[in-house]
Amino acid sequence: MLTQRIISALVGIPLVVIAVWFGGIPLVLLTGLIIVLGLREMNEMLAKLGLKPSLWLAVAGGLIMTAGSYLYKAGYPGPTITIILFMHLLATVALYPRYSLLDSAGTMMGTLYVGLLNYFYLLRMMPDGWIWLIFTLTATWATDTAAYFVGMVFGRRRIAPALSPKKTVEGAVGGFIGSILVAGVFSYIYTFLPMSKVLLLGLSLGAAAQVGDLLESAFKRQAGVKDSSALIPGHGGILDRIDSTLFTAPLVYYFVLLFIKS
């Protein structure tokens, strides 16, 4: 298992780093690919709940969101959500009764959820976007890693036993410490960043990362699966890798836009 995880990381990490470094089209294409794979996993979980989600509608919606993030950065995601909503409403009418309101609602929810990864691209395209994207990735990773190891050593009180029996209050505190430490390091390295705001962002990111992880646990628990898929050897599925980032990337984007760049 450990060997599989290392091999997968050695293959995947350079691909992500190259796309992030160049930004633009390479990052858009990588983001779109990850979203398509994530939507496939989401639809499989929704199907296990007895729904009949539409994969082609989900993929079309996800790619519309990706195109919107590339073409309309200032107005994202409003127009894309309107288009996706009308797509599902029309499909519900055209395909009824094979495609019910519940099927439509599940498909659209999955599309908007996985589509949050587009903020990964939007972060990169901001002024100083490289800094903020690296901050998001390292702080999210530090939150997950610190929560895991602190919880494993000191964990006693379960934080959400119905969703994830192994997650503890002590682990959550460790996750907050991890994200705040990363924020402190970035404030030290990039002295032009306001330390108090970056530390507050680190604290907020720690909460968002852990909520994102718990939400995917809720999806998997209801669907009765351990991993979202077996796509990545030793790691599970795409959603298992990006669940926290789906919450932290939008948070950092809007926090920077509203409280730092202004």
DANOR-V197382 format. One record per run of one state. SS is the DSSP state (2 for helix, 1 for strand, 0 for the rest). FROM is the first residue (numbers start at 1). LEN is the number of residues. If there is no record, write none. Layout:
# DANOR-V197382
ss;from;len
SS;FROM;LEN
SS;FROM;LEN
This chain:
# DANOR-V197382
ss;from;len
0;1;1
2;2;21
0;23;1
2;24;25
0;49;6
2;55;17
0;72;6
2;78;18
0;96;5
2;101;25
0;126;3
2;129;26
0;155;3
1;158;1
0;159;9
1;168;1
2;169;21
0;190;5
2;195;29
0;224;8
1;232;1
0;233;3
1;236;1
0;237;1
2;238;5
0;243;2
2;245;16
0;261;2
